[in-house]
Amino acid sequence: MADLTFELGCEELPASAVERAADELCGHIKAALDESRIGYGDSQVLCTPRRLIVSITKIDDVQPDENVRQRGPSTKAAFDEAGEPTRALQGFCKGQGIDPADVETEGDYVWVSKVITGKPAIEVLASVLPESIGKVTFDKTMRWGSSRLRFARPIRWILASLDCSPVEFELEGVKAGLESRGHRFNSPEPFKACCLAELVQELRSREVEPDAAVRRDLIIKEANEVSGGKAILTDALIDENVHLTERPKALLGEFPEEYLVLPEPVLITAMAKHEKFFPVRGADGKLDNKFVSIWNGGEEAVVRRGNQWVLGARFNDAKFFYDEDLQVSMDDFLAKTEAMTFQESLGNVRKRSDRLAALTKIIAAQAGLKLENEAAYAGLYAKSDLSSGLVSELASLQGVIGGEYARREGATEASCQAIAQQYSLNTAPESTGDKLGVCLLCADQIDKLAGYLGLGLSPTGSSDPFGLRRASGLLLDAVGSFNCAPEGWSNAFDQALQLYADQGIEIDADKARELASDIFQQRVKASNTDKRHDIVEAALEGSDLAVRMDPKLMDFRLSVMDLLATNEPLLQAASRPLNIVDSAREKGEAFDQSLKDGAWDATEGNDLHWAAEEAYVGMQTALTDRSPEEFVVALQTLQAPIDKFFDAVMVMAEDSTVRCARIGLLSWVSRIILTPGDLRKIVIEG
């Protein structure tokens, strides 16, 4: 057995792609080894912006031999009338490398059995490794020089060692060997490494830390040291810096105190999002005029001076727009949105603001928030900051800036928080403003769905340019994270459609409901892939838009079908009235659903009628209580009366009046049975 050490060296990869690419590369190599029937032991992945390293231990030295049985031409085509091999058979045997005398005849064909000798692992890897590189995916790829391979960045070197022996292959002019590179600036010369331990040791001696976990610890340790423990170290920013550097070092910098007048979100965004710097808080808990940057090389003084200059320029631009915005009121910002188009046929952003004000108030009320004025304010001014200068400079602060400007004008804290939080769905809202923010976010999604679907602009295939699938997902998630729609979203959706109509904007409300029903059906299927397909289909059957937009009710139906799937006798009994009613409809039979005792001329009919009434009451109670177990218990009470009715009564009686009454009774019972969905779609296994 042998150990593989594989390093793919390239230009700096995007930080977001480094770890994922390394994991993908390892996965593709192991999958190829599996396909090649080569066993292996443990695997390890290391990565930096300039290298993806995969180590796999205990790789089998040789592929196992393979016994192959190959079908050849038919016996008629393989032998002539004298029983001699034809050209067809001779050609087949030549391709298989055997003598025609060694073929076997079985059925109507000739067959050949042979043993394919396994290849050495190093030969297999020579084709597996370059193929695996080509399978790694990125959001964006490029080609370089005369290369035909698409990769995120140009490949510069390849180290491939199997127990110190090079795995020889060439990829786009780069030959694999036993050489690697150190730090780009401080130690760029090539060096030799034969195994993972040697590679890691040599890299560390050349100012490269290949282990992302170690780099992470270094960043946290050094950032805390230079800032006195005051740096704001968020996981996302730490991880980004981990994959931007090969040997991270922390550096403390400063910016002019005059920029501290900017709102804190502006300062943090400029430092963290745009420059990848960690903000620093002072002893009073407020932001200080300091920051921590993570550098990868160069002269410390030069790097510090450059970072301070770049950040100062960013702050200077932000302060210019902030000062300009101070001269404008929220009403002025709102008025400017009249010049902004929401969608060509759906009016401008100013009209949309009126709809959001009304919708947010409706949703907040159904969520039990007694914040009518705050909800209306948050909805009305939610999009006003789109016309501000600061958002034009820092687009990622949409909503956040609106919340800051609303606070400046004395709006309630709940309204300010809602405006600021509207673009992010909190899974566990803590404050009143957070909860109102979820309601505002939901109003935003409902308005978008109603408008775009009313124009017939539904997602198609993998194309969803307006994010309508995501909108439906956010709405369903909002019910789970915060009970803002106890009865589902159907009522709010109808209200949104009406608001468009009240503004004189022409959309097709019926088409919008139809398309919304399809989208939410897809969401139900996508979020229940862990359930049996037939159970999901059974629960969806007969569900309307109101059901599909109510995740709690849909979960209830799914749970009922789950329980019914294990109760074959009840499924069979409940299917009997459903099937005969369907058959009667196909034949054009009349239905009398007056449900008068005695009309069906059978005591078993009376018993079924009374049992169904009691079952219906129990099922409705269970539905109100959202208790699928009690629902099935109530439905179970119909099993015996149904079976007795069918055992004793001929439904299709000669007397048309009796026949009509009996079919009417079963039609009524069927509607009760179909309350949670069509249980006939459940597959009875075995």
C-alpha positions in Angstrom: 0.0 0.0 0.0 1.1 3.6 -0.7 0.3 7.1 0.3 -0.7 9.8 -2.2 0.4 13.4 -1.7 -1.2 15.7 -4.3 -0.8 19.5 -4.5 -2.3 21.7 -7.1 -0.6 25.1 -7.2 -2.3 28.1 -8.9 -2.7 31.8 -8.8 -4.7 33.1 -5.8 -8.2 31.6 -5.8 -11.3 33.5 -4.6 -11.5 33.2 -0.9 -15.1 31.8 -1.1 -13.9 29.0 -3.4 -10.8 27.7 -1.6 -12.1 25.2 0.9 -15.0 24.0 -1.3 -12.6 23.4 -4.2 -10.2 21.4 -2.1 -13.0 19.2 -0.8 -14.4 18.7 -4.3 -11.0 17.7 -5.6 -10.5 15.2 -2.9 -14.1 13.8 -3.5 -13.5 13.4 -7.2 -10.2 11.6 -6.7 -11.7 9.2 -4.2 -14.7 8.6 -6.5 -12.4 7.8 -9.3 -10.4 5.3 -7.2 -13.7 3.7 -6.2 -14.7 3.4 -9.9 -11.2 1.9 -10.6 -11.7 -0.7 -7.8 -8.6 0.6 -5.9 -8.9 0.6 -2.2 -7.6 3.3 0.1 -7.6 4.5 3.7 -8.0 7.9 5.2 -7.9 11.2 3.4 -6.9 14.8 4.4 -7.4 18.1 2.8 -5.3 21.2 3.3 -5.7 24.5 1.4 -4.5 28.1 0.9 -5.3 30.7 -1.7 -2.5 29.3 -3.9 -2.7 25.6 -3.3 -5.2 22.7 -2.9 -3.6 19.7 -1.1 -5.1 16.2 -1.0 -3.5 13.3 0.9 -4.9 9.8 0.7 -3.3 6.9 2.6 -3.0 3.2 2.1 -3.8 3.1 -1.6 -3.7 -0.4 -3.1 -0.6 -0.9 -5.2 -2.5 -2.6 -8.0 -6.0 -2.8 -9.3 -7.5 -6.2 -8.7 -7.9 -8.4 -11.8 -11.3 -8.3 -13.4 -13.2 -11.2 -14.8 -15.1 -10.0 -17.9 -17.8 -11.8 -19.9 -18.5 -10.1 -23.2 -21.3 -10.8 -25.6 -20.4 -11.1 -29.3 -22.3 -11.4 -32.5 -25.3 -13.8 -32.8 -24.6 -17.4 -33.6 -26.1 -17.0 -37.1 -23.7 -14.2 -37.8 -20.7 -15.8 -36.1 -20.6 -19.1 -38.0 -21.1 -20.0 -41.6 -23.0 -23.1 -42.9 -19.9 -25.2 -42.4 -19.6 -24.1 -38.8 -16.5 -22.0 -39.6 -15.9 -18.5 -38.0 -17.2 -15.7 -40.2 -15.5 -12.4 -40.6 -17.8 -10.9 -38.0 -16.6 -13.4 -35.3 -13.0 -13.0 -36.4 -13.2 -9.3 -36.1 -14.8 -9.5 -32.6 -12.2 -12.0 -31.4 -9.4 -9.8 -32.7 -10.8 -6.8 -30.8 -11.0 -8.9 -27.6 -7.5 -10.4 -28.1 -8.6 -14.1 -28.1 -8.7 -17.0 -30.5 -12.1 -17.8 -32.2 -11.8 -21.3 -30.8 -12.1 -19.9 -27.2 -15.6 -18.4 -27.6 -18.6 -20.0 -25.9 -22.1 -20.3 -27.4 -25.0 -19.5 -25.1 -28.5 -18.9 -26.3 -28.5 -17.0 -29.6 -25.1 -15.4 -29.1 -21.4 -16.1 -28.7 -19.7 -15.0 -25.5 -16.1 -14.6 -24.5 -14.7 -14.8 -20.9 -11.4 -13.2 -20.1 -9.4 -11.8 -17.2 -8.3 -8.2 -17.4 -5.1 -7.7 -15.5 -5.2 -4.8 -13.0 -3.0 -1.8 -13.6 -0.6 -0.4 -11.1 -2.1 2.3 -9.0 0.4 4.9 -10.2 -0.8 4.3 -13.7 -4.4 4.7 -12.7 -3.6 7.9 -10.8 -1.8 9.4 -13.8 -5.2 9.6 -15.5 -7.4 10.0 -12.4 -5.6 13.1 -11.1 -5.9 15.4 -14.2 -9.5 14.2 -14.8 -10.3 15.1 -11.2 -8.9 18.6 -11.6 -11.1 19.2 -14.6 -14.2 18.3 -12.6 -13.8 20.9 -9.8 -16.5 23.5 -10.2 -16.4 27.3 -9.6 -18.9 30.1 -9.8 -16.7 31.7 -12.5 -13.9 30.1 -14.5 -11.3 31.2 -17.0 -8.9 30.0 -19.7 -5.3 31.3 -19.9 -2.8 31.3 -22.8 -3.6 28.5 -25.2 -5.3 26.4 -22.5 -8.5 24.6 -23.1 -9.1 23.8 -19.5 -11.5 26.0 -17.6 -10.4 26.7 -14.0 -10.8 29.5 -11.5 -7.2 30.7 -11.9 -4.2 29.6 -14.0 -2.5 26.4 -12.7 1.3 27.0 -12.1 2.6 23.7 -10.6 1.5 20.2 -9.7 3.1 18.0 -7.1 2.0 14.4 -7.3 3.8 11.7 -5.2 2.9 8.1 -4.5 5.3 7.0 -1.8 8.0 9.4 -3.1 7.6 8.2 -6.7 6.2 10.9 -9.0 2.9 10.4 -10.7 3.7 11.5 -14.1 1.3 13.4 -16.3 1.0 16.8 -18.0 -1.9 19.2 -17.8 -2.1 22.3 -20.0 1.7 22.4 -20.3 2.4 21.9 -16.6 4.2 18.7 -15.8 3.4 16.9 -12.5 6.5 16.2 -10.4 7.8 16.4 -6.8 8.3 20.2 -6.7 6.2 22.8 -4.8 6.6 26.6 -4.0 6.8 28.6 -0.8 5.4 32.1 0.0 4.9 34.0 -3.2 7.2 37.0 -2.2 9.3 35.8 0.7 10.2 32.3 -0.5 9.1 31.8 -4.2 11.9 29.3 -5.1 10.8 25.7 -5.9 11.6 22.9 -3.5 11.2 19.1 -3.4 8.8 17.2 -1.2 8.0 13.5 -1.4 5.3 13.1 1.3 2.7 15.1 3.1 4.7 15.5 6.3 7.7 16.7 4.3 5.5 19.1 2.2 3.9 20.6 5.3 7.3 21.0 7.1 8.9 22.6 4.1 5.9 25.0 3.5 6.0 26.2 7.1 9.7 26.8 6.9 8.9 29.0 3.8 6.2 31.1 5.5 3.2 29.1 4.3 0.7 27.6 6.7 -1.2 25.0 4.7 -3.7 24.2 7.5 -6.7 26.5 7.4 -7.6 25.7 11.0 -4.1 26.8 12.2 -4.4 30.0 10.1 -7.7 30.7 11.8 -6.3 30.4 15.2 -3.4 32.7 14.3 -5.7 35.4 13.0 -7.8 35.3 16.2 -4.7 35.3 18.4 -2.9 38.1 16.7 -5.9 40.3 16.1 -6.7 40.1 19.8 -3.1 40.8 20.7 -2.7 44.0 18.6 -6.1 45.3 19.5 -6.0 44.5 23.2 -8.9 42.1 22.8 -11.2 44.9 21.4 -11.4 43.8 17.7 -14.8 42.7 16.4 -14.0 39.2 15.2 -17.0 37.8 13.3 -16.8 34.2 12.0 -17.5 35.2 8.4 -14.8 37.8 8.3 -12.3 35.5 10.0 -13.0 32.7 7.5 -12.6 35.1 4.6 -9.2 36.3 5.8 -8.2 32.7 6.4 -8.6 32.0 2.7 -7.0 35.3 1.6 -3.6 34.7 3.2 -1.0 31.9 3.4 0.8 33.2 6.5 -1.5 35.7 8.2 -0.2 38.5 10.4 -2.3 41.1 12.2 -1.6 44.8 11.9 -3.3 47.6 13.8 -4.1 50.8 11.9 -5.9 54.1 12.5 -8.2 56.5 10.6 -9.1 60.1 11.4 -11.5 60.5 14.3 -13.7 62.9 12.2 -15.1 59.9 10.4 -16.6 58.5 13.6 -19.6 60.8 13.0 -20.7 58.3 10.4 -23.4 55.8 11.5 -21.8 52.7 13.0 -23.2 50.3 10.2 -21.4 52.5 7.6 -18.1 52.3 9.4 -18.3 48.6 10.0 -19.4 47.8 6.4 -16.6 49.9 4.9 -14.0 48.2 7.1 -15.3 44.6 7.2 -17.2 44.1 3.9 -15.2 46.3 1.5 -11.7 46.2 3.0 -11.8 42.9 5.0 -10.6 44.8 8.1 -11.8 44.1 11.7 -13.3 47.1 13.4 -12.2 47.9 17.0 -14.3 49.1 19.9 -13.1 51.4 22.6 -13.4 51.0 26.3 -16.8 52.7 26.2 -18.2 50.1 23.8 -18.3 52.5 20.9 -16.3 52.1 17.7 -12.8 53.4 18.0 -10.8 55.0 15.1 -8.7 51.9 14.8 -8.9 48.7 12.8 -7.1 45.4 12.4 -6.0 44.2 9.0 -4.5 40.8 8.1 -1.5 41.0 5.9 0.3 38.3 3.9 3.7 40.0 3.2 5.5 43.1 2.4 6.9 45.9 4.6 4.8 46.5 7.7 5.0 50.3 7.6 4.1 50.4 3.9 1.2 48.0 4.4 -0.2 49.9 7.3 0.1 53.2 5.4 -1.6 51.8 2.4 -4.4 50.3 4.4 -5.0 53.6 6.2 -5.1 55.5 2.9 -7.5 53.1 1.2 -9.9 53.1 4.2 -9.7 56.9 4.6 -10.6 57.3 0.9 -13.6 55.0 1.4 -14.7 56.9 4.5 -14.3 60.2 2.8 -16.7 59.2 0.0 -19.2 57.9 2.5 -19.0 61.1 4.6 -19.6 63.2 1.5 -22.9 61.4 0.7 -23.8 61.3 4.4 -23.5 65.1 4.7 -25.6 65.5 1.6 -28.2 63.1 3.0 -28.4 65.2 6.2 -30.1 67.9 4.2 -32.9 65.7 3.1 -35.9 64.4 5.1 -37.4 60.9 4.9 -40.4 62.4 3.1 -38.1 63.9 0.5 -36.4 60.5 0.1 -39.8 58.9 -0.3 -40.9 61.4 -2.9 -37.8 60.7 -4.9 -38.8 57.1 -5.3 -41.5 58.2 -7.7 -38.7 58.3 -10.3 -37.7 54.7 -9.6 -39.4 51.9 -11.4 -40.3 48.8 -9.5 -41.4 46.9 -12.6 -42.5 48.3 -15.9 -46.1 47.2 -15.6 -46.3 47.4 -11.8 -45.6 51.1 -11.2 -42.9 52.9 -9.4 -41.3 52.3 -6.0 -43.4 55.2 -4.4 -46.7 53.4 -5.2 -45.2 50.2 -3.9 -44.4 51.9 -0.6 -48.2 52.6 -0.1 -48.9 48.9 -0.8 -46.2 47.8 1.7 -47.5 50.1 4.3 -51.0 48.5 4.1 -49.6 44.9 3.8 -47.2 45.3 6.8 -50.1 46.6 8.9 -52.3 43.6 7.9 -49.5 41.0 8.6 -48.5 42.6 11.9 -52.1 42.5 13.0 -52.5 38.8 12.1 -49.2 38.1 13.9 -50.7 39.6 17.1 -48.5 42.7 17.1 -50.4 45.8 18.3 -48.3 48.1 16.3 -50.6 49.5 13.7 -48.9 52.9 13.4 -45.4 51.5 13.6 -46.2 48.9 10.9 -47.6 51.4 8.6 -44.6 53.7 9.0 -42.1 50.9 8.5 -43.9 49.8 5.3 -44.2 53.3 3.9 -40.6 54.3 4.4 -39.0 50.8 3.9 -37.6 51.6 0.4 -37.1 55.4 0.8 -33.3 55.0 1.4 -33.0 53.7 -2.1 -32.9 57.3 -3.2 -30.2 58.3 -0.6 -26.7 59.1 -1.6 -25.2 56.8 1.1 -27.0 53.7 -0.3 -25.9 54.6 -3.8 -22.3 54.4 -2.4 -22.9 51.4 -0.1 -25.7 49.4 -1.7 -25.3 46.6 0.9 -26.7 48.9 3.5 -30.2 49.1 2.0 -32.6 49.2 4.9 -29.9 49.8 7.5 -29.4 53.3 6.3 -33.2 53.8 6.2 -33.4 52.7 9.8 -30.7 55.1 10.8 -32.3 58.0 9.0 -35.7 57.2 10.5 -34.2 57.1 14.0 -32.6 60.6 13.3 -36.1 61.9 12.6 -37.6 60.5 15.8 -39.4 57.4 14.6 -40.2 54.7 17.1 -37.5 52.2 17.8 -39.7 49.4 16.6 -40.2 51.1 13.2 -36.5 51.8 12.9 -35.5 48.3 13.7 -38.0 46.9 11.2 -36.7 49.0 8.4 -33.2 48.0 9.2 -34.0 44.3 9.5 -36.3 43.9 6.5 -33.7 42.2 4.2 -32.8 39.5 6.7 -35.1 36.8 8.1 -34.4 36.3 11.8 -34.9 32.7 12.8 -35.6 33.7 16.4 -36.7 37.4 16.6 -36.0 38.7 20.1 -37.2 42.3 20.0 -40.5 43.9 18.9 -38.6 45.7 16.1 -37.2 42.4 14.9 -40.6 40.8 14.8 -42.0 43.8 12.9 -39.1 43.5 10.6 -40.1 39.9 9.7 -43.6 41.2 9.0 -42.2 43.8 6.7 -40.0 41.3 4.9 -43.1 39.1 4.4 -45.1 42.0 3.1 -42.2 42.7 0.6 -42.3 39.0 -0.6 -46.1 38.9 -0.8 -46.3 42.1 -2.8 -43.6 40.8 -5.2 -45.3 37.5 -5.7 -48.7 39.0 -6.3 -47.4 41.5 -8.8 -45.1 39.4 -10.9 -47.3 36.3 -10.9 -50.3 38.6 -11.8 -48.3 39.5 -15.0 -47.7 35.8 -15.6 -43.9 36.1 -14.9 -43.6 32.7 -13.2 -40.2 30.9 -12.8 -39.5 28.4 -15.5 -37.2 25.5 -15.1 -34.0 26.6 -13.5 -34.7 30.3 -14.4 -36.1 32.5 -11.6 -34.9 36.0 -12.4 -37.2 37.7 -9.9 -36.5 35.4 -7.0 -40.1 34.2 -6.7 -39.1 30.8 -5.5 -36.9 32.3 -2.8 -39.8 34.6 -1.9 -42.1 31.7 -1.3 -39.4 30.0 0.7 -39.0 33.0 2.9 -42.7 33.2 3.6 -42.9 29.6 4.6 -39.8 29.9 6.8 -41.3 33.0 8.5 -44.2 30.9 9.8 -41.8 28.5 11.4 -39.4 31.1 12.9 -42.1 33.5 14.0 -45.9 32.9 13.9 -46.7 35.8 11.7 -49.3 33.9 9.6 -51.3 31.6 12.0 -53.8 30.8 9.2 -51.3 30.9 6.3 -50.6 33.5 3.6 -53.7 33.1 1.5 -55.5 36.1 3.0 -52.5 38.4 2.8 -52.0 37.3 -0.9 -55.5 38.2 -1.7 -55.1 41.6 0.0 -51.9 42.2 -2.0 -53.8 41.5 -5.3 -56.6 43.9 -4.2 -54.0 46.7 -3.4 -52.8 46.5 -7.0 -56.3 46.7 -8.2 -57.0 49.7 -6.0 -54.0 51.5 -7.5 -55.4 50.9 -11.0 -52.5 48.5 -11.9 -53.8 45.7 -14.2 -52.8 42.2 -13.2 -54.6 38.9 -13.6 -55.6 37.9 -10.1 -56.8 34.4 -11.1 -53.6 33.7 -13.0 -51.6 34.9 -10.0 -53.4 32.5 -7.7 -52.9 29.6 -10.1 -49.2 30.3 -10.5 -48.7 30.8 -6.8 -50.4 27.5 -6.1 -47.8 25.8 -8.4 -44.9 27.6 -6.8 -45.9 26.6 -3.3 -46.6 23.1 -4.4 -43.0 22.9 -5.6 -41.8 24.3 -2.3 -43.8 21.6 -0.4 -42.1 18.9 -2.5 -38.7 20.5 -2.2 -38.9 20.7 1.6 -40.1 17.2 2.1 -37.6 15.1 0.1 -37.1 13.0 3.2 -40.7 11.7 2.9 -42.1 9.1 0.6 -43.1 10.5 -2.8 -46.6 8.9 -2.6 -47.3 10.4 0.8 -46.4 13.9 -0.4 -48.6 13.5 -3.5 -51.5 12.2 -1.3 -51.3 15.3 1.0 -51.1 17.7 -1.9 -54.0 16.2 -3.8 -57.1 18.3 -3.4 -55.2 21.1 -1.6 -55.9 24.6 -2.7 -53.8 27.7 -2.5 -54.9 28.4 1.1 -53.6 25.0 2.2 -50.3 25.2 0.2 -49.6 28.7 1.6 -50.1 27.4 5.2 -47.1 25.3 6.2 -48.6 24.2 9.5 -51.7 22.9 7.8 -49.6 21.2 5.1 -47.4 19.6 7.8 -50.6 18.3 9.4 -51.8 16.7 6.2 -48.4 15.1 5.7 -48.4 13.7 9.2 -51.9 12.2 8.7 -50.8 10.5 5.5 -47.7 9.2 7.3 -49.9 7.6 9.9 -52.4 6.2 7.3 -49.5 4.6 5.3 -49.1 2.1 8.2 -52.8 1.3 8.4 -53.7 -0.9 5.4 -57.2 -2.0 6.6 -58.3 1.6 7.0 -56.8 2.7 3.7 -58.7 -0.1 1.9 -62.0 0.6 3.7 -61.7 4.4 3.0 -61.0 3.8 -0.6 -64.2 1.9 -1.2 -66.6 4.8 -1.2 -64.1 7.0 -3.1 -63.8 4.5 -5.9 -67.5 3.8 -6.4 -68.3 7.5 -6.4 -65.7 8.1 -9.1 -67.1 5.2 -11.1 -70.7 6.5 -10.7 -69.6 10.0 -12.0 -68.0 8.4 -15.0 -71.3 6.6 -15.8 -73.3 9.8 -15.3 -75.2 8.6 -12.3 -77.4 11.0 -10.4 -76.5 12.0 -6.8 -79.1 12.7 -4.0 -77.1 14.4 -1.2 -80.1 15.4 0.9 -79.0 12.7 3.4 -82.5 11.8 4.7 -82.5 8.8 7.0 -84.1 5.8 5.3 -83.7 7.2 1.8 -81.0 4.6 1.1 -83.4 1.8 2.3 -80.8 0.1 4.6 -80.1 0.3 8.3 -76.4 0.1 7.4 -76.8 3.4 5.5 -78.2 5.0 8.7 -75.3 3.6 10.7 -72.8 5.0 8.2 -74.5 8.3 8.1 -74.4 8.7 11.9 -70.9 7.4 12.1 -69.7 9.8 9.5 -71.3 12.8 11.3 -69.5 11.9 14.5 -66.2 11.2 12.7 -66.5 14.6 10.9 -66.8 16.4 14.3 -63.8 14.5 15.7 -61.7 15.2 12.6 -62.5 18.9 12.7 -61.6 19.1 16.3 -58.3 17.3 15.6 -57.7 19.6 12.7 -58.2 22.7 14.9 -55.9 21.2 17.5 -53.4 20.2 14.8 -53.4 16.6 16.2 -52.8 14.1 13.3 -53.1 11.2 15.7 -56.6 12.2 16.9 -57.6 12.9 13.3 -56.7 9.3 12.3 -58.5 8.0 15.4 -61.6 9.8 14.3 -61.3 8.6 10.7 -60.7 5.0 12.0 -64.3 5.0 13.4 -65.6 4.9 9.8 -63.8 1.7 8.9 -66.3 -0.7 10.4 -69.5 1.2 9.2 -68.0 1.4 5.7 -67.2 -2.3 5.5 -70.6 -3.3 6.9 -72.4 -1.0 4.4 -70.6 -2.5 1.4 -71.0 -6.1 2.7 -74.8 -5.7 3.1 -75.9 -3.1 0.6 -75.9 -3.1 -3.2 -75.1 0.5 -4.0 -76.2 0.3 -7.7 -79.7 -0.8 -6.8 -82.4 -1.3 -9.5 -84.6 1.4 -7.9 -83.1 4.7 -9.3 -84.3 6.7 -6.2 -82.6 4.4 -3.8 -79.5 4.2 -6.0 -79.3 8.0 -6.2 -79.6 8.3 -2.4 -76.9 5.6 -1.7 -74.5 7.3 -4.1 -75.2 10.6 -2.5 -74.5 9.2 0.9 -71.2 7.8 -0.3 -70.3 11.1 -2.0 -70.8 12.9 1.3 -68.7 10.3 3.1 -66.0 10.6 0.4 -65.7 14.4 1.0 -65.1 13.8 4.7 -62.5 11.1 3.9 -60.7 13.5 1.4 -60.3 16.2 4.0 -56.5 15.6 4.5 -55.8 14.7 0.9 -56.3 11.7 -1.4 -55.3 8.6 0.6 -55.7 6.4 -2.5 -52.3 7.8 -3.7 -50.6 6.0 -0.8 -48.8 2.9 -2.1 -49.5 -0.1 0.0 -46.2 -2.0 0.1 -46.1 -5.7 -0.4 
